[in-house]
Amino acid sequence: MARRRIIAGNWKMNMTPSEAVKLVAELKDLVKNDDVDVVYCVPAIDIVPVVEAVKGTNVNVGAENFYIEDKGAFTGEISAPMLVDAGVKYVIMGHSERRDIFGENDILINAKVKKAFATGLKPILCCGESLALRKAGTYKEWIERQITWDLDGVTADQVKNLVIAYEPIWAIGTGETATADQAQEVCGFIRELIAKLYDDATAQAVRIQYGGSMNAGNAAELLSKPDIDGGLIGGASLKPDFGKIVNA
């Protein structure tokens, strides 16, 4: 089946509000494409000005993080209802930086997936292996464990609206990129895993991104692979080259 391509930028901890508005204006004409879902996942402080700045364009806004409770004594956190009210449509979870730096485990990520769906947000669920796991040849087992835990109790209908981002940790922000065949191998494996956990229809509906130093030079080859439906873009999403990736 034909899946709609999705290109999402993960701005990480970059861009002040004024810089964010300037970047949105710079990218506005470059990311026009009616056949692609374009998403800017931005720092929390940038959400409100970016939502305003993208009005009238083809761009949706995503968040980089949220907490599983609606409100309460959780100093420094932001809730899913807050994101929805601000105009956010997508939210990243399970990114290796959240897992490794901030200690988020699969139990919390599973709760985040469920909370996102319950509040009307579309999750972009990240998975991926370290260089050590890649070299050991156990990367598929690792990814299977991540996804199985993260989707525990999530329904097939919900998974059909899920975005899964395969991000080999060794290729995030390093300039290293999995070859198109390596990326396809794992994205194809993820689709087979979804078929095993759910069914073929669900596996064919779920969109799978590659994230790991995708750029204007390699995007077309990566996106030509049958199981790669888009990209989760880091550094390149902060540059005019992001438009070339959207239109690759």
Secondary structure, DSSP 8 states (H G I E B T S, - for coil): ----EEEEEE--S---HHHHHHHHHHHTTTT--TTEEEEEEE-GGGHHHHHHHTTTSSEEEEES--BSSSSSS-TT--BHHHHHHHT--EEEES-HHHHHTT---HHHHHHHHHHHHHHT-EEEEEE---HHHHHHT-HHHHHHHHHHHHTTT--HHHHTT-EEEE--GGGSSSS----HHHHHHHHHHHHHHHHHHS-HHHHHHSEEEE-SS--TTTHHHHHTSTT--EEEESGGGGSTHHHHHHT-
